[in-house]
Amino acid sequence: MAKRTPRRGVRERQELAAEAARIIATEGQRSYLLAKHKAAERLGASTREGLPSNREIETALRQWQKLYGGDDFEDRLRELREAATRAMRFLKPFRPKLVGPVLEGTADEFSRICLHLFVDDPDAVVRFLMEHGIPFDQERRRVRWHDGSRRHIDVLVVQADGELVELAVMVGREAWQALPSPIDGRPLRRGSLQDVEGLLAEG
């Protein structure tokens, strides 16, 4: 009978999660998966056993920022949220929603502001930016859709107030249903302009 590979202990998972969180916070690594593998390599741990979940990494990241972020972290988060509100007011015709680290409170110096824009015409946002003389780069992201399938979403990247802002163009009525979160698979949290203003008011 083949021997079972022993499961990774709680302490080792915590150490891996903490190191992955440190990599994300200090090196600008955006991929949780790559951060896990990099952490395992640095700690001399096998990647064949169970690595920490994305939720464990996010929890460790919040702990790291609480311990080491200080006023600089709080100031940076506020700057990003203020820039997000200005971008959302400008993009009001597309009913923008804020998603990701800036909304969740885990943003850092490497973070982009991520907005979902909702349209029926896929080219509407491009025309809007061109009409206002705003340069942009185009990217394409592969995401998990509501039914578990994989689809591509067009993303426009602009600069606003010195910050990089990602505009994910969500087309059609079905796009109003929140995508699964890459952290835990639950519906992705999305914040309206009023939600973000509320977070700023709370300080």
Secondary structure, 3 states (H helix, E strand, C coil): CCCCCCCCCHHHHHHHHHHHHHHHHHHCCCCHHHHHHHHHHHHCCCCCCCCCCHHHHHHHHHHHHHHHHHHHHHHHHHHHHHHHHHHHHHCHHHCCEEECHHHHCCCCCCCCEEEEEEECCCCHHHHHHHHCCCCCEEEEEEEECCCCCEEEEEEEEEEECCEEEEEEEEECHHHHCCCECCCCCCECCCECHHHHHHHHHHC
